[in-house]
Each structure stands twice: as structure tokens, then as C-alpha cells.
Amino acid sequence: MTVSAPPTASGTGARPARAASRDRRAWSLRGWLPYLQALPLALVLLVFLVVPIATIAVVSFWDYDSIRIIPDFVLTNYEWLLTSAVTWQIYLNTLKFAALAWVFTFAIGFTVAWFLAFHVRSVTWQMVLFLVCTIPFWTSNIIRMISWVPFLGRNGILNSALIGAGVIDQPLEFLLFSDFAVVLAYVHLYTLFMVVPIFNSMARIDRSLIEAARDAGATGWQILWNVVLPLSKPGIAIGSIFVVTLVMGDFITVRLMSGGQSASIGTMIANDIALLQYPAAAANAVVLLLVVLLMVATMLRLIDIRKEL
């Protein structure tokens, strides 16, 4: 009878050691896996977001004259920008456009979203009506803006209709090439950006909450103020961010609809670029970015949009 030798201590400990090593490598790879998954998006953001913004920030400290740009580190661009009364007036004018556009787009967007979410029962009809709202976006922004010119002009359709009806004796001058025309164009262009997120929030509201409020004796306005509006805040915040950021960075709408009689931050940057004053335009862009980020941060502090995501 043959008796086998007992396993040595080194043989018995080798297999558990190798298993433990494999487990450590597996856990290490598992810990790096989320970073590897996020790496492509991080690279895209780095190349197309961080690098351009960093480049603009660097150029904003350069100097320039009438014929050349001088790589340097000067604060002249920011000193001129922050101490000029014209610049402050243009910033206030842009904030005025943003505030007025927000008020009207919110009023229209909330009303349209309310109608689609609570008065249109069929999902099919909700989608059909929602697609109808997107029809203006099938054309470019410039075409939609220019279409207001024959309607609002001194001899346009609206003035001719009002004069023909005897409502006015002479054409209304403020309808075109004015701040009114600029705000009207903004509302026309960006209302859908307010409708979509608010409708998305309202569609998620549990209808039993509204029924419970109605059973408790709440009026329609009380239901709107105490139930619908608080639950729609994330959508309102997202829509507000869309509208405000788009208006603050826009320049073509002000240039076309005001006839050159009004100015915005975007038009000022565009004029600097046209004059090849790139450092001044970059400094203006950096200040605009900081202002917009401050406005967005304020909105996010007031409303938690993570409930919507």
C-alpha cells in the first residue's frame, strides 16, 4: 500500500494567495471602470469646452493696437470694460431684454404647457399639438425674424389693418426697429424652450394630488398655486436657463429687429471682432460668461433641478 506525502505548507497556501491576488486585480479594475467609461466624454469636454474657454481667457489679457495683436499680460481690456459707462448701459440693456423675454416666454410657455398637460386628455393629441408648436423651428431664426418686417413695418400688414379699421390715424412707429420688436422676436424664437421642460414637469404630476386638493375644497387658483406650480419648478428652472442664456448671448436679433438703434453684449462682441480687436472681444466674452454663470447659479440655488433629471 502506497502512502502519499502530505501537502506542504507552501502548496496549500499558494492557491488561496493566487485567488486573493485575482480578487484584488478584479476589484482594482472594477474601481477604474467608471473612470474609463467617463473618459471619452471627459476628453470631448476638454477639447471642445475647456480648451476654447481657456484660450479666450488667455487672449483677453493680451494687448493690441490698430494693426496687430500683442501677446502680453495686461489688464487694459478689463479696465476699459468695467469703467466704461457705455459698457454698463449695454449690459443693463441686455439684462432688460433677458428679463422681458423671460416674463413673456414664461407666461406663454406655462399656459401652453398647462393646456397640453391637463386639458388635452389624449396622448396622441398632446403629441400632435406639441409638434404644431415646433413648426416654426423648421425654418431658420433669421427667416422667422425677417418675416416680422412686412407685418410690423410702417406700411406693413398690421398698420394697414389698424388704419383701415379706423383704430389709428397714422402708422405706429414703435412696432418695428425698436425694443418692442426685439422682445417680440425673442418671445417668438424662444418660447418653445420654455414650453418643453414645463410640460415635461407637469406631465409627471400625479393627478390624484389634484383630485385630492379639489376634494378638499381648493379652488382652481389654489390648486395652481399650491400644487401645480411647486411641482413644476424644476421645469421652470430649466426653461429659464435656456431662455436667459440664449438671450444674453444673442446678437443678430438685436441688430436686425432694432435697426441698429439698440445694442447688446453680443453686438458689442461682434463689433470688436469685426474691427479685429480680439483681446477686447475676449475680455467681454469672459465677463459675459461670468455674468451668465452667476445668473444660472442663482437659479439653481433657488430651485433644485435634480428632481427633473
Backbone as numpy.savetxt, mean C-alpha at the origin, in Angstrom:
# Nx Ny Nz CAx CAy CAz Cx Cy Cz
30.92 -78.90 21.82 30.08 -77.71 21.82 30.97 -76.46 21.82
30.65 -75.53 20.91 31.47 -74.33 20.77 30.82 -73.17 21.49
31.61 -72.56 22.29 31.10 -71.41 23.06 31.64 -70.14 22.42
30.72 -69.24 22.03 31.15 -67.98 21.41 31.62 -67.01 22.47
32.54 -66.17 22.08 33.09 -65.18 23.02 32.09 -64.08 23.25
32.01 -63.55 24.44 31.08 -62.45 24.72 31.50 -61.19 23.97
30.56 -60.38 23.59 30.91 -59.14 22.87 31.75 -58.23 23.73
32.70 -57.60 23.09 33.56 -56.68 23.83 32.83 -55.40 24.15
33.41 -54.64 25.05 32.78 -53.36 25.45 32.74 -52.38 24.29
33.83 -52.43 23.48 33.86 -51.51 22.34 32.82 -51.86 21.31
32.52 -53.14 21.12 31.51 -53.55 20.13 30.12 -53.18 20.56
29.83 -53.30 21.84 28.48 -52.98 22.29 28.22 -51.49 22.27
29.25 -50.68 22.44 29.04 -49.23 22.49 29.13 -48.56 21.14
29.61 -49.26 20.13 29.79 -48.63 18.82 28.47 -48.32 18.15
27.54 -49.31 18.20 26.26 -49.11 17.53 25.45 -47.97 18.16
25.27 -47.89 19.47 24.57 -46.73 20.05 25.26 -45.41 19.73
26.60 -45.43 19.70 27.32 -44.18 19.39 27.03 -43.73 17.96
27.04 -44.69 17.01 26.73 -44.33 15.62 25.30 -43.84 15.48
24.37 -44.49 16.20 22.96 -44.06 16.14 22.79 -42.65 16.71
23.50 -42.40 17.83 23.42 -41.06 18.41 24.00 -40.01 17.48
25.07 -40.37 16.77 25.68 -39.43 15.83 24.72 -39.14 14.67
24.05 -40.18 14.17 23.08 -39.96 13.10 21.93 -39.08 13.58
21.48 -39.30 14.82 20.39 -38.48 15.35 20.80 -37.02 15.47
22.06 -36.79 15.90 22.53 -35.41 16.01 22.59 -34.74 14.65
23.07 -35.47 13.63 23.12 -34.90 12.28 21.73 -34.62 11.75
20.78 -35.53 12.06 19.41 -35.33 11.60 18.79 -34.11 12.26
19.03 -33.97 13.58 18.49 -32.79 14.27 19.15 -31.51 13.77
20.45 -31.59 13.48 21.15 -30.41 12.96 20.59 -30.01 11.60
20.39 -30.98 10.72 19.82 -30.69 9.40 18.40 -30.16 9.53
17.62 -30.74 10.45 16.25 -30.28 10.65 16.22 -28.85 11.16
17.21 -28.47 11.97 17.26 -27.09 12.46 17.60 -26.09 11.37
18.43 -26.52 10.39 18.80 -25.62 9.29 17.78 -25.61 8.16
16.85 -26.56 8.14 15.91 -26.68 7.03 15.05 -25.42 6.84
14.48 -24.82 7.91 13.68 -23.60 7.68 14.50 -22.47 7.06
15.78 -22.36 7.47 16.62 -21.30 6.90 16.92 -21.57 5.43
17.13 -22.84 5.09 17.36 -23.17 3.69 16.12 -22.90 2.85
14.93 -23.14 3.41 13.70 -22.86 2.67 13.49 -21.37 2.47
13.90 -20.57 3.43 13.73 -19.11 3.33 14.84 -18.44 2.55
15.92 -19.16 2.25 17.07 -18.56 1.58 16.75 -17.97 0.21
16.01 -18.66 -0.68 15.71 -18.04 -1.99 14.96 -16.72 -1.87
13.93 -16.67 -1.02 13.19 -15.42 -0.85 14.07 -14.34 -0.23
14.92 -14.74 0.71 15.83 -13.76 1.32 16.78 -13.18 0.29
17.27 -13.99 -0.62 18.15 -13.50 -1.68 17.42 -12.55 -2.62
16.18 -12.88 -2.95 15.39 -12.00 -3.81 15.18 -10.65 -3.14
14.80 -10.66 -1.87 14.60 -9.40 -1.15 15.90 -8.62 -1.03
17.00 -9.33 -0.85 18.29 -8.64 -0.73 18.66 -7.95 -2.03
18.47 -8.64 -3.15 18.89 -8.08 -4.45 17.95 -6.99 -4.93
16.64 -7.19 -4.76 15.66 -6.27 -5.35 15.07 -5.28 -4.36
15.39 -5.37 -3.08 14.85 -4.43 -2.11 15.95 -3.76 -1.30
16.75 -4.56 -0.61 17.75 -3.99 0.29 18.84 -3.26 -0.49
19.37 -3.89 -1.53 20.45 -3.26 -2.30 20.00 -1.96 -2.97
18.84 -1.91 -3.65 18.43 -0.62 -4.23 18.22 0.47 -3.19
17.59 0.13 -2.04 17.38 1.15 -1.02 18.71 1.62 -0.44
19.64 0.69 -0.23 20.96 1.08 0.27 21.68 1.97 -0.74
21.52 1.67 -2.02 22.15 2.50 -3.05 21.59 3.91 -3.06
20.27 4.01 -2.94 19.64 5.34 -2.88 20.12 6.11 -1.66
20.22 5.42 -0.53 20.69 6.08 0.69 22.13 6.58 0.53
22.98 5.80 -0.11 24.37 6.22 -0.32 24.44 7.42 -1.25
23.70 7.37 -2.37 23.73 8.46 -3.34 23.18 9.75 -2.74
22.26 9.64 -1.77 21.66 10.83 -1.18 22.68 11.70 -0.45
23.86 11.13 -0.11 24.90 11.91 0.57 25.97 12.42 -0.41
25.80 12.16 -1.70 26.76 12.64 -2.68 26.51 14.11 -3.01
27.49 14.72 -3.59 27.38 16.11 -4.02 27.20 16.16 -5.54
26.81 17.31 -6.05 26.62 17.45 -7.49 26.70 18.93 -7.87
26.93 19.16 -9.13 26.85 20.51 -9.67 26.05 20.45 -10.96
26.18 21.44 -11.81 25.33 21.52 -12.99 25.68 20.48 -14.05
26.87 19.88 -13.99 27.27 18.97 -15.04 27.71 17.59 -14.55
27.91 17.39 -13.28 28.43 16.11 -12.82 27.94 15.79 -11.42
28.08 14.50 -11.07 27.77 14.00 -9.74 29.08 13.63 -9.06
29.26 14.10 -7.84 30.53 13.94 -7.14 30.35 12.97 -5.97
30.93 11.76 -6.04 30.85 10.84 -4.89 31.54 11.46 -3.67
30.78 11.70 -2.64 31.30 12.36 -1.45 30.35 12.07 -0.30
30.64 12.60 0.86 29.72 12.48 1.98 29.43 13.88 2.49
28.29 14.42 2.05 27.86 15.75 2.45 26.42 15.69 2.92
26.05 16.65 3.74 24.68 16.74 4.24 23.90 17.87 3.56
24.46 18.39 2.48 23.84 19.54 1.80 22.44 19.22 1.31
22.26 18.03 0.74 20.96 17.67 0.18 19.88 17.65 1.26
20.20 17.07 2.41 19.23 17.00 3.49 19.01 18.37 4.15
20.07 19.16 4.23 19.91 20.50 4.80 18.98 21.35 3.95
19.19 21.29 2.63 18.31 22.07 1.75 16.88 21.53 1.81
16.75 20.21 1.88 15.43 19.60 1.87 14.63 19.94 3.12
15.27 19.87 4.27 14.57 20.04 5.54 14.42 21.49 5.97
15.13 22.40 5.33 15.04 23.82 5.69 14.30 24.65 4.66
13.86 24.03 3.58 13.17 24.77 2.52 11.67 24.83 2.82
11.12 26.05 2.80 9.68 26.21 3.02 8.88 25.59 1.89
9.44 25.61 0.69 8.75 25.01 -0.45 8.60 23.51 -0.25
9.65 22.87 0.25 9.60 21.43 0.48 8.54 21.08 1.51
8.50 21.82 2.61 7.48 21.56 3.63 6.08 21.74 3.08
5.89 22.75 2.24 4.58 22.98 1.63 4.18 21.83 0.72
5.14 21.31 -0.04 4.85 20.19 -0.94 4.52 18.94 -0.13
5.25 18.71 0.96 4.94 17.55 1.80 3.55 17.67 2.41
3.20 18.84 2.89 1.86 19.04 3.44 0.79 18.87 2.37
1.08 19.33 1.15 0.13 19.16 0.06 -0.07 17.68 -0.27
1.02 16.91 -0.24 0.93 15.47 -0.51 0.15 14.76 0.59
0.40 15.14 1.85 -0.35 14.56 2.96 -1.83 14.91 2.86
-2.13 16.11 2.36 -3.53 16.49 2.16 -4.18 15.59 1.12
-3.50 15.36 0.02 -4.04 14.45 -1.01 -4.25 13.05 -0.44
-3.27 12.57 0.35 -3.39 11.23 0.92 -4.57 11.14 1.88
-4.76 12.17 2.71 -5.86 12.15 3.67 -7.22 12.19 2.97
-7.36 13.08 1.99 -8.63 13.17 1.27 -8.92 11.90 0.48
-7.90 11.36 -0.17 -8.10 10.12 -0.92 -8.49 8.99 0.03
-7.86 8.93 1.21 -8.20 7.88 2.18 -9.64 8.01 2.65
-10.09 9.22 2.95 -11.46 9.41 3.44 -12.48 8.93 2.43
-12.33 9.34 1.17 -13.32 8.99 0.17 -13.22 7.52 -0.26
-12.01 7.01 -0.38 -11.89 5.58 -0.74 -12.42 4.69 0.39
-12.20 5.11 1.64 -12.73 4.32 2.75 -14.25 4.35 2.78
-14.84 5.53 2.57 -16.30 5.63 2.57 -16.92 4.78 1.46
-16.37 4.88 0.26 -16.90 4.10 -0.86 -16.57 2.63 -0.70
-15.32 2.33 -0.33 -14.91 0.93 -0.21 -15.67 0.19 0.88
-15.88 0.84 2.03 -16.62 0.19 3.11 -18.06 -0.06 2.70
-18.67 0.91 2.01 -20.06 0.75 1.58 -20.20 -0.38 0.57
-19.30 -0.42 -0.41 -19.36 -1.48 -1.42 -19.11 -2.85 -0.78
-18.12 -2.91 0.11 -17.82 -4.19 0.77 -18.99 -4.63 1.65
-19.64 -3.70 2.34 -20.82 -4.01 3.16 -21.93 -4.59 2.30
-22.16 -3.97 1.14 -23.22 -4.45 0.26 -22.91 -5.84 -0.26
-21.67 -6.07 -0.70 -21.32 -7.37 -1.24 -21.34 -8.46 -0.16
-20.93 -8.13 1.04 -20.80 -9.15 2.08 -22.12 -9.50 2.75
-23.01 -8.51 2.92 -24.20 -8.73 3.75 -25.52 -8.63 2.99
-25.51 -8.06 1.82 -26.76 -7.91 1.08 -26.83 -8.78 -0.17
-25.69 -9.27 -0.63 -25.67 -10.19 -1.76 -25.48 -11.59 -1.19
-26.52 -12.39 -1.19 -26.48 -13.70 -0.53 -25.74 -14.74 -1.36
-25.86 -14.67 -2.67 -25.27 -15.68 -3.54 -23.78 -15.42 -3.72
-22.98 -16.45 -3.52 -21.54 -16.33 -3.73 -21.23 -16.04 -5.19
-22.02 -16.62 -6.08 -21.81 -16.39 -7.52 -21.99 -14.92 -7.86
-23.07 -14.32 -7.33 -23.31 -12.92 -7.61 -22.27 -12.02 -6.92
-21.78 -12.45 -5.77 -20.70 -11.70 -5.14 -19.48 -11.64 -6.04
-19.13 -12.79 -6.64 -17.98 -12.82 -7.53 -18.23 -12.02 -8.79
-19.45 -12.10 -9.33 -19.77 -11.35 -10.55 -19.66 -9.84 -10.29
-20.27 -9.38 -9.19 -20.22 -7.95 -8.88 -18.80 -7.50 -8.54
-18.05 -8.39 -7.90 -16.67 -8.04 -7.59 -15.85 -7.90 -8.87
-16.09 -8.78 -9.84 -15.39 -8.66 -11.12 -15.79 -7.39 -11.85
-17.05 -6.97 -11.71 -17.49 -5.71 -12.31 -16.67 -4.54 -11.75
-16.34 -4.61 -10.44 -15.53 -3.55 -9.82 -14.12 -3.51 -10.40
-13.65 -4.62 -10.93 -12.29 -4.67 -11.46 -12.20 -4.25 -12.92
-13.33 -4.01 -13.57 -13.31 -3.67 -15.00 -12.43 -2.45 -15.30
-12.50 -1.36 -14.49 -11.62 -0.22 -14.80 -10.14 -0.57 -14.81
-9.73 -1.62 -14.10 -8.33 -1.99 -14.04 -7.87 -2.74 -15.29
-8.78 -2.96 -16.22 -8.40 -3.60 -17.47 -7.69 -2.63 -18.40
-7.70 -1.35 -18.06 -6.98 -0.34 -18.84 -5.92 0.29 -17.94
-5.02 1.04 -18.54 -3.93 1.65 -17.77 -4.43 2.85 -16.97
-3.65 3.21 -15.95 -4.01 4.35 -15.12 -4.08 5.64 -15.92
-3.15 5.81 -16.84 -3.12 7.06 -17.62 -4.37 7.19 -18.47
-4.80 6.10 -19.09 -6.02 6.15 -19.91 -7.22 6.51 -19.06
-7.29 5.94 -17.87 -8.43 6.25 -16.99 -8.40 7.70 -16.51
-7.21 8.23 -16.31 -7.12 9.64 -15.91 -7.50 10.56 -17.07
-6.98 10.29 -18.25 -7.26 11.14 -19.40 -8.74 11.13 -19.74
-9.42 10.01 -19.43 -10.85 9.94 -19.75 -11.67 10.96 -18.96
-11.13 11.49 -17.87 -11.84 12.52 -17.12 -11.78 13.89 -17.80
-10.80 14.10 -18.66 -10.61 15.43 -19.26 -11.81 15.85 -20.10
-12.30 15.05 -21.05 -13.49 15.49 -21.80 -14.75 15.53 -20.96
-14.74 14.88 -19.81 -15.93 14.91 -18.96 -15.95 16.13 -18.04
-14.79 16.52 -17.52 -14.72 17.60 -16.54 -14.29 18.93 -17.13
-13.90 18.97 -18.39 -13.36 20.19 -18.98 -14.36 21.34 -19.01
-13.83 22.53 -19.33 -14.68 23.73 -19.37 -15.84 23.54 -20.33
-15.61 22.93 -21.47 -16.67 22.64 -22.43 -16.98 21.14 -22.46
-16.73 20.48 -21.33 -16.91 19.05 -21.26 -18.36 18.63 -21.07
-18.54 17.34 -20.90 -19.89 16.77 -20.82 -20.63 17.28 -19.59
-19.96 17.32 -18.44 -20.65 17.71 -17.20 -21.06 19.17 -17.24
-20.16 20.05 -17.62 -20.51 21.48 -17.69 -21.60 21.74 -18.73
-21.52 21.07 -19.86 -22.55 21.26 -20.88 -23.90 20.79 -20.39
-23.93 19.66 -19.67 -25.19 19.15 -19.14 -25.77 20.08 -18.09
-24.92 20.62 -17.20 -25.42 21.52 -16.16 -25.92 22.84 -16.75
-25.21 23.35 -17.75 -25.67 24.58 -18.40 -26.97 24.33 -19.16
-27.05 23.20 -19.85 -28.27 22.87 -20.58 -29.46 22.68 -19.67
-29.24 22.17 -18.46 -30.33 21.97 -17.51 -30.67 23.24 -16.75
-29.90 24.31 -16.93 -30.17 25.56 -16.25 -29.69 25.61 -14.82
-28.86 24.66 -14.44 -28.34 24.64 -13.06 -27.30 25.71 -12.86
-26.44 25.94 -13.84 -25.40 26.97 -13.76 -25.47 27.82 -15.02
-24.90 29.04 -14.91 -24.90 29.95 -16.05 -23.59 29.92 -16.81
-22.51 29.56 -16.13 -21.21 29.51 -16.78 -20.47 28.26 -16.31
-19.50 27.81 -17.09 -18.82 26.56 -16.73 -18.10 26.64 -15.38
-18.07 25.52 -14.68 -17.37 25.42 -13.41 -15.88 25.22 -13.69
-15.06 26.12 -13.17 -13.63 26.09 -13.48 -12.86 25.09 -12.61
-13.40 24.74 -11.43 -12.63 23.92 -10.49 -12.67 22.43 -10.82
-13.48 22.03 -11.80 -13.65 20.61 -12.08 -12.39 19.97 -12.65
-11.64 20.70 -13.45 -10.46 20.13 -14.10 -9.25 21.00 -13.84
-8.08 20.35 -13.83 -6.81 21.03 -13.55 -6.86 21.75 -12.21
-7.18 20.98 -11.19 -7.32 21.52 -9.84 -7.08 20.39 -8.84
-7.06 20.74 -7.55 -6.93 19.73 -6.51 -8.14 18.80 -6.49
-9.31 19.33 -6.84 -10.50 18.49 -6.92 -10.31 17.38 -7.94
-9.77 17.71 -9.10 -9.54 16.71 -10.13 -8.52 15.67 -9.68
-7.50 16.11 -8.95 -6.48 15.18 -8.46 -7.08 14.18 -7.49
-7.85 14.67 -6.53 -8.47 13.77 -5.54 -9.47 12.85 -6.21
-10.23 13.37 -7.16 -11.19 12.53 -7.88 -10.48 11.40 -8.62
-9.36 11.71 -9.25 -8.60 10.67 -9.96 -8.05 9.64 -8.98
-7.56 10.08 -7.83 -7.06 9.14 -6.82 -8.18 8.20 -6.36
-9.34 8.74 -6.10 -10.46 7.90 -5.65 -10.84 6.90 -6.74
-10.86 7.36 -7.97 -11.18 6.47 -9.08 -10.15 5.36 -9.24
-8.87 5.69 -9.03 -7.80 4.72 -9.26 -7.65 3.71 -8.14
-7.88 4.14 -6.89 -7.45 3.33 -5.76 -8.58 2.83 -4.86
-9.83 3.07 -5.21 -10.92 2.60 -4.35 -10.93 1.08 -4.24
-10.62 0.39 -5.33 -10.64 -1.08 -5.30 -9.64 -1.63 -4.29
-8.54 -0.92 -4.07 -7.56 -1.36 -3.09 -8.11 -1.29 -1.66
-9.17 -0.54 -1.47 -9.84 -0.50 -0.18 -10.98 -1.51 -0.12
-11.63 -1.75 -1.25 -12.76 -2.67 -1.27 -12.32 -4.10 -0.96
-11.24 -4.54 -1.59 -10.83 -5.96 -1.51 -10.52 -6.39 -0.08
-9.63 -5.73 0.66 -9.33 -6.22 2.02 -10.49 -6.08 2.98
-11.30 -5.01 2.83 -12.45 -4.85 3.73 -13.48 -5.93 3.46
-13.73 -6.22 2.19 -14.66 -7.30 1.86 -14.16 -8.64 2.39
-12.86 -8.87 2.29 -12.29 -10.11 2.80 -12.50 -10.24 4.30
-12.38 -9.13 5.03 -12.62 -9.16 6.48 -14.09 -9.39 6.80
-14.96 -8.70 6.07 -16.39 -8.84 6.34 -16.88 -10.23 5.99
-16.32 -10.84 4.96 -16.76 -12.18 4.58 -16.44 -13.21 5.65
-15.47 -12.92 6.51 -15.10 -13.86 7.57 -15.90 -13.67 8.85
-16.71 -12.65 8.93 -17.48 -12.39 10.14 -18.56 -13.45 10.29
-18.64 -14.03 11.47 -19.66 -15.04 11.76 -21.04 -14.37 11.80
-21.93 -14.82 10.92 -23.25 -14.19 10.84 -24.07 -14.39 12.12
-23.71 -15.40 12.92 -24.43 -15.61 14.17 -24.21 -14.46 15.14
-23.06 -13.78 15.04 -22.81 -12.62 15.91 -23.78 -11.49 15.59
-24.05 -11.30 14.30 -24.99 -10.24 13.90 -26.40 -10.61 14.33
-26.75 -11.89 14.17 -28.08 -12.32 14.60 -28.25 -12.18 16.11
-27.19 -12.50 16.87 -27.26 -12.36 18.32 -27.42 -10.90 18.72
-26.71 -10.02 18.04 -26.85 -8.59 18.34 -28.24 -8.08 17.98
-28.78 -8.57 16.88 -30.13 -8.16 16.49 -31.17 -8.70 17.48
-30.97 -9.95 17.94 -31.89 -10.51 18.93 -31.82 -9.77 20.26
-30.65 -9.20 20.56 -30.49 -8.45 21.81 -31.07 -7.05 21.71
-31.61 -6.68 20.56 -32.26 -5.38 20.41 -31.38 -4.30 19.80
-30.22 -4.66 19.28 -29.33 -3.67 18.69 -29.89 -3.17 17.37
-29.73 -1.88 17.13 -30.17 -1.30 15.86 -29.12 -1.57 14.79
-29.46 -1.22 13.56 -28.52 -1.43 12.47 -27.22 -0.66 12.67
-27.33 0.60 13.14 -26.13 1.39 13.37 -25.30 0.83 14.52
-25.96 0.31 15.56 -25.23 -0.29 16.67 -24.50 -1.56 16.22
-25.14 -2.36 15.38 -24.48 -3.55 14.86 -23.27 -3.15 14.01
-23.46 -2.11 13.20 -22.35 -1.64 12.36 -21.19 -1.16 13.21
-21.47 -0.38 14.25 -20.43 0.26 15.04 -19.76 -0.70 16.01
-20.55 -1.60 16.61 -20.04 -2.45 17.69 -19.64 -3.86 17.24
-20.11 -4.30 16.06 -19.81 -5.66 15.62 -19.00 -5.65 14.32
-19.57 -5.05 13.28 -18.95 -5.13 11.95 -17.66 -4.32 11.88
-17.71 -3.09 12.35 -16.53 -2.23 12.24 -15.32 -2.76 13.01
-15.48 -3.20 14.29 -14.29 -3.76 14.98 -13.72 -4.99 14.30
-14.58 -5.86 13.77 -14.10 -7.07 13.12 -13.53 -6.80 11.73
-13.79 -5.62 11.18 -13.27 -5.26 9.86 -12.00 -4.44 9.94
-11.51 -4.17 11.14 -10.34 -3.30 11.30 -9.09 -3.82 10.57
-8.80 -5.13 10.60 -7.62 -5.58 9.85 -7.70 -5.26 8.36
-8.87 -5.48 7.76 -9.03 -5.15 6.35 -8.94 -3.66 6.09
-9.48 -2.85 7.02 -9.38 -1.40 6.88 -7.93 -0.96 6.93
-7.15 -1.57 7.84 -5.73 -1.21 7.95 -4.97 -1.56 6.68
-5.21 -2.76 6.13 -4.52 -3.17 4.91 -4.89 -2.24 3.75
-6.18 -1.96 3.59 -6.61 -1.05 2.54 -6.03 0.35 2.71
-5.95 0.81 3.95 -5.39 2.14 4.22 -3.92 2.18 3.85
-3.19 1.12 4.16 -1.77 1.07 3.81 -1.60 1.13 2.29
-2.42 0.37 1.57 -2.36 0.39 0.10 -2.59 1.81 -0.43
-3.69 2.42 -0.01 -4.08 3.72 -0.56 -3.06 4.80 -0.20
-2.67 4.86 1.06 -1.77 5.92 1.51 -0.41 5.80 0.84
0.14 4.59 0.77 1.46 4.44 0.15 1.41 4.74 -1.35
0.34 4.35 -2.02 0.22 4.63 -3.45 0.11 6.13 -3.72
-0.67 6.83 -2.91 -0.84 8.27 -3.11 0.45 9.01 -2.78
1.12 8.61 -1.71 2.34 9.32 -1.31 3.44 9.19 -2.37
3.49 8.08 -3.07 4.54 7.88 -4.06 4.15 8.26 -5.47
2.91 8.69 -5.69 2.44 8.97 -7.05 2.94 10.34 -7.52
3.15 10.46 -8.81 3.52 11.77 -9.38 2.77 12.06 -10.67
2.41 11.04 -11.44 1.80 11.29 -12.74 0.39 11.81 -12.61
-0.35 11.37 -11.58 -1.72 11.83 -11.40 -1.76 13.31 -11.10
-0.90 13.77 -10.21 -0.87 15.20 -9.87 -0.47 16.03 -11.09
0.50 15.53 -11.85 0.98 16.29 -13.00 -0.10 16.42 -14.07
-0.84 15.35 -14.34 -1.84 15.38 -15.40 -3.12 16.07 -14.96
-3.64 15.74 -13.78 -4.95 16.22 -13.38 -4.93 17.63 -12.81
-3.77 18.09 -12.36 -3.70 19.47 -11.85 -3.24 20.45 -12.91
-2.81 19.93 -14.06 -2.32 20.81 -15.10 -1.06 21.56 -14.70
-0.29 20.99 -13.79 0.93 21.65 -13.32 0.71 22.70 -12.26
-0.53 22.84 -11.76 -0.82 23.86 -10.76 -0.61 23.36 -9.33
-0.47 22.05 -9.15 -0.20 21.48 -7.84 1.06 20.63 -7.94
1.62 20.35 -6.79 2.85 19.56 -6.75 2.75 18.53 -5.64
3.52 17.48 -5.76 3.60 16.45 -4.74 5.05 16.04 -4.60
5.31 15.18 -3.63 6.68 14.72 -3.42 7.16 13.96 -4.66
6.28 13.17 -5.24 6.66 12.41 -6.42 7.04 13.30 -7.59
6.29 14.37 -7.81 6.64 15.29 -8.90 7.95 16.01 -8.63
8.21 16.32 -7.35 9.48 16.97 -7.02 10.66 16.03 -7.31
10.51 14.74 -6.95 11.57 13.77 -7.24 11.74 13.61 -8.75
10.61 13.54 -9.47 10.68 13.40 -10.94 11.37 14.60 -11.57
11.11 15.81 -11.06 11.78 17.00 -11.60 13.28 16.97 -11.33
13.68 16.52 -10.13 15.11 16.42 -9.83 15.80 15.42 -10.76
15.12 14.31 -11.03 15.70 13.31 -11.93 15.80 13.87 -13.35
14.78 14.61 -13.78 14.82 15.19 -15.13 15.97 16.19 -15.27
16.33 16.85 -14.18 17.44 17.80 -14.20 18.78 17.14 -13.88
18.78 15.80 -13.79 19.99 15.02 -13.49 20.55 15.32 -12.11
19.70 15.76 -11.21 20.12 16.03 -9.83 19.79 14.79 -8.98
20.50 13.72 -9.26 20.20 12.45 -8.63 20.42 12.44 -7.11
21.47 13.06 -6.58 21.60 13.08 -5.11 20.44 13.77 -4.40
19.96 14.89 -4.97 18.81 15.57 -4.36 17.56 14.70 -4.44
17.37 14.04 -5.57 16.22 13.13 -5.71 16.34 11.96 -4.74
17.54 11.43 -4.55 17.73 10.32 -3.63 17.45 10.74 -2.19
17.91 11.94 -1.80 17.63 12.43 -0.45 16.13 12.60 -0.23
15.46 13.13 -1.24 14.01 13.28 -1.15 13.33 11.93 -1.03
13.82 10.95 -1.77 13.25 9.60 -1.71 13.45 8.96 -0.34
14.61 9.19 0.27 14.86 8.64 1.60 13.92 9.26 2.63
13.74 10.56 2.57 12.82 11.22 3.51 11.39 10.74 3.28
11.00 10.61 2.02 9.66 10.10 1.72 9.48 8.69 2.26
10.50 7.85 2.10 10.42 6.48 2.62 10.25 6.48 4.13
10.97 7.33 4.83 10.85 7.40 6.29 9.46 7.88 6.71
8.94 8.86 5.99 7.59 9.36 6.32 6.54 8.27 6.12
6.63 7.56 5.00 5.66 6.50 4.73 5.79 5.36 5.75
7.03 4.98 6.08 7.23 3.94 7.08 6.67 4.36 8.44
6.81 5.62 8.79 6.25 6.11 10.05 4.72 6.03 10.03
4.11 6.38 8.90 2.66 6.29 8.78 2.18 4.85 8.86
2.88 3.95 8.18 2.50 2.54 8.21 2.69 1.96 9.61
3.79 2.33 10.28 4.02 1.84 11.65 2.93 2.32 12.59
2.46 3.55 12.40 1.37 4.07 13.23 0.09 3.27 13.01
-0.21 2.95 11.76 -1.40 2.14 11.47 -1.28 0.75 12.10
-0.10 0.17 12.02 0.08 -1.17 12.57 0.02 -1.17 14.09
0.39 -0.04 14.70 0.26 0.05 16.15 -1.20 0.16 16.58
-2.01 0.79 15.75 -3.41 0.98 16.10 -4.23 -0.28 15.82
-3.88 -1.03 14.75 -4.66 -2.20 14.35 -3.71 -3.35 14.09
-4.04 -4.51 14.63 -3.23 -5.70 14.46 -3.71 -6.45 13.21
-2.96 -6.29 12.11 -3.40 -6.92 10.86 -3.06 -8.40 10.82
-2.34 -8.90 11.83 -2.04 -10.33 11.85 -3.32 -11.18 11.96
-4.40 -10.57 12.45 -5.67 -11.28 12.48 -6.19 -11.57 11.08
-5.74 -10.77 10.12 -6.22 -10.93 8.74 -5.37 -11.93 7.98
-4.12 -12.13 8.41 -3.20 -12.97 7.65 -3.26 -14.42 8.07
